[in-house]
Amino acid sequence: MELRKIGVLTSGGDAPGMNAAIRSIVRYGLSQGFEMVGVERGYHGLLRGEFVELTAASVSDLIQRGGTILQTARSKAFATPEGIESAAKIAKDYGLDALIVIGGDGSFRGAQKLCEQGIPTIGIPGTIDNDISCTEYTIGYDTALNTAMEAVDKIRDTATSHQRCSLIEVMGRNAGYIAIEVALATGAEMVLVPEKDKNCPRVQLVNRIVEDIKAAQSVGKKHHIVIIAEGVGGSQELAEMIEECTEVETRATVLGHIQRGGSPTIKDRVVAAQMGMRAIDLLAQGKSNRVVIIKNGKISDVDIDEGLAMKKTICEKDYNLIGYLSRSINNVGQN
Ligand code: ATP
């Protein structure tokens, strides 16, 4: 089939760098002779035929902006057999020959189903959590890490002044990637991640933290930073329990959506540009139902079905390193 008109949408949670990816897809797509179309508000907008023609000018002044100009949404109506069928018909009637979907695993499942309905699709991983198994990296992750790191550094300053324990909740419903890297980067004393601690009774978590605080106090530490992934949650309740047990002033801070926003880092902009190009090249080569990925540090791609079946888990070495670094500091009696 001759490819003429290519659509692009962003779906699921937004991530810094999605705009840079849209810009790359549109400008590189135009350079390869394709007509480029944006679908606003993800699959929700596709079901409503919210198409917008994209030119080189319509993606100008975009590379440095967080969020997504196409906006994003979650759509239950789309994820039904009728929804998929209807969305595919709307796309075909509009004359879309292919669709590039920037989002997470859920968005790729939708792309896979659209492909079954005769719309060639390519997925680009865009989510701050880095929780897509088939790729080493997702657009938005580096920016979110840096935002969280800067926030923790600030909280650390005041925690040290007041000799407080600070529980800081970062994003990651099912994955502890942000939590582990931020804990490593900020010199946190401890990290709690869904992969290990989601089903752990609260009392046990509190006991672990209390033990750690006592050990740190005995060597003169002036603060205690615990990074908690969103999926473990309950930081406020944990803080109250810890303060009761230790009499150490304990505060919980939920960083929340601040981690989703902001200007993308250089890494996110560069990866977005490269992934956008790969998506267009794949379509131009007649390929579809594939996800653009980073493998061994390089741009690559994988079949969506295979990609969705893959499993990825936290790096145990990094997880353990947080404990070693915190403890070895204790050993030499420094803060
Ligand atoms: P994030 O990682 O930011 O949550 P995501 O792409 O995984 O991103 P989801 O909310 O899971 O976010 O999925 C986005 C949209 O994709 C859903 O609102 C739905 O319309 C569609 N979708 C999700 N799962 C399926 C599925 N199994 N079949 C068809 N469509 C799906």
Boltz pocket constraint, residues with backbone or C-beta under 6 A from the ligand:
constraints:
  - pocket:
      binder: B
      contacts: [[A, 11], [A, 12], [A, 13], [A, 14], [A, 43], [A, 73], [A, 74], [A, 75], [A, 76], [A, 78], [A, 79], [A, 80], [A, 103], [A, 104], [A, 105], [A, 106], [A, 107], [A, 108], [A, 109], [A, 110], [A, 111], [A, 113], [A, 126], [A, 127]]
      max_distance: 6.0
